[in-house]
């Protein structure tokens, strides 16, 4: 696999009730590239969103679910989720501000 650039790491934000509760403590949730590590995720957030400073990154791998259509059995794609906590003096991320 080619080296990941910072704009390839973050795929999209996670908009769920549980992830929205973390906004009060400056904790944001994103789907990220499955091969990205914590250092790459931290760098991507700080470069993509001006004025942010990442304090902590937690990641989890989500395996694909089994799905079937008639006799055919398959799996959905696996995903990786990252919970990013910002420092207290950091700016908030504008993507989540209107939600």
C-alpha positions as CSV (number, residue, x, y, z in Angstrom):
1,X,0.0,0.0,0.0
2,X,1.2,3.5,-0.8
3,X,2.0,5.9,1.9
4,X,-1.2,7.7,3.3
5,X,-1.3,11.4,3.0
6,X,-3.2,13.3,5.7
7,X,-6.2,14.0,3.5
8,X,-6.6,10.3,2.8
9,X,-6.7,9.3,6.5
10,X,-10.1,10.8,7.7
11,X,-13.0,9.4,5.6
12,X,-16.1,11.0,7.3
13,X,-17.4,12.1,10.7
14,X,-19.7,9.7,12.7
15,X,-23.0,11.4,13.5
16,X,-24.8,9.3,16.1
17,X,-26.4,10.1,19.4
18,X,-23.5,8.7,21.4
19,X,-20.8,10.6,19.4
20,X,-22.8,13.8,19.8
21,X,-22.7,13.5,23.6
22,X,-18.9,13.6,23.4
23,X,-18.9,17.1,21.8
24,X,-19.3,18.7,25.3
25,X,-15.9,17.3,26.3
26,X,-14.3,18.1,22.9
27,X,-14.3,14.4,21.8
28,X,-15.0,13.9,18.1
29,X,-15.5,10.6,16.2
30,X,-14.5,9.8,12.7
31,X,-14.3,6.9,10.3
32,X,-10.7,6.6,9.2
33,X,-8.7,4.6,6.7
34,X,-8.3,1.0,8.0
35,X,-4.5,1.1,7.8
36,X,-4.0,4.5,9.5
37,X,-2.3,4.5,12.9
38,X,-2.8,6.9,15.8
39,X,0.1,9.2,14.8
40,X,-1.3,9.6,11.3
41,X,-4.8,10.3,12.6
42,X,-3.5,13.0,15.0
43,X,-1.5,14.6,12.2
44,X,-4.5,14.6,9.8
45,X,-6.9,16.2,12.4
46,X,-4.4,19.0,13.2
47,X,-3.7,19.7,9.5
48,X,-7.3,19.5,8.3
49,X,-8.8,21.6,11.0
50,X,-6.9,24.8,11.8
51,X,-6.3,25.6,15.4
52,X,-6.9,22.2,16.8
53,X,-4.5,20.4,19.1
54,X,-5.0,16.6,19.7
55,X,-4.6,15.4,23.2
56,X,-5.5,11.7,22.7
57,X,-6.6,9.3,20.0
58,X,-8.5,6.0,20.6
59,X,-9.2,3.6,17.7
60,X,-11.3,0.6,17.2
61,X,-11.6,-1.9,14.3
62,X,-15.1,-2.8,13.3
63,X,-15.4,-6.1,11.4
64,X,-17.8,-6.5,8.6
65,X,-21.3,-7.9,9.3
66,X,-22.5,-11.1,7.7
67,X,-25.2,-10.5,5.2
68,X,-27.1,-12.9,2.9
69,X,-29.3,-12.6,0.0
70,X,-31.0,-15.9,-0.7
71,X,-28.4,-18.6,-0.7
72,X,-25.5,-16.2,-1.2
73,X,-23.6,-15.3,2.0
74,X,-21.1,-12.4,2.2
75,X,-19.7,-9.7,4.4
76,X,-19.9,-5.9,4.4
77,X,-16.6,-4.0,4.4
78,X,-14.6,-3.6,7.6
79,X,-14.2,-0.2,9.1
80,X,-12.0,1.7,11.6
81,X,-13.3,4.3,13.9
82,X,-11.2,6.9,15.8
83,X,-12.3,8.9,18.8
84,X,-10.2,12.1,18.9
85,X,-10.0,14.2,22.1
86,X,-8.8,17.8,21.8
87,X,-7.0,19.9,24.4
88,X,-8.9,22.4,26.5
89,X,-7.3,25.5,24.7
90,X,-8.0,24.0,21.2
91,X,-10.5,25.4,18.8
92,X,-13.6,23.3,18.1
93,X,-14.1,21.5,14.8
94,X,-16.5,23.4,12.6
95,X,-18.0,20.3,10.9
96,X,-19.8,19.4,14.1
97,X,-20.8,22.9,15.2
98,X,-24.1,23.1,13.3
99,X,-25.4,19.8,14.6
